[in-house]
Amino acid sequence: MSQPSTSQQPSTSDSAVSREEILEIATLARLGVDESTANSYADDITKILKMMQTISNVDTTDIKPLANIHEACQELRADVANHDIDRERNQSVAPAVEAGLYLVPQVIE
């Protein structure tokens, strides 16, 4: 089995993306990308990869994993039917009602 080329395996030390790589990816994805757009994409992706490298270099040894930025979880109310809702009053402002159901225009044929 042959080794993948180095252009397909970006190293962490050289995270620059070339215009040629952008054009190759665009061709594989069957996207029309012109030269100036490819240069712009290459610059943007290179900046993003450098930012990600900076973030990955941050020492997080003493940082606890975080699933939610808020310490407290939101308390959910019980799923209980509310008999205080006046269906007739609510449906009186609806454009169309039939047999207690709201009628809406058909959107999919």
Secondary structure, 3 states (H helix, E strand, C coil): CCCCCCCCCCCCCCCCCCHHHHHHHHHHCCCCCCHHHHHHHHHHHHHHHHHHHHHHCCCCCCCCCCCCCCCCCCCCCCCCCCCCCCHHHHHCCCCCEECCEECCCCCCC
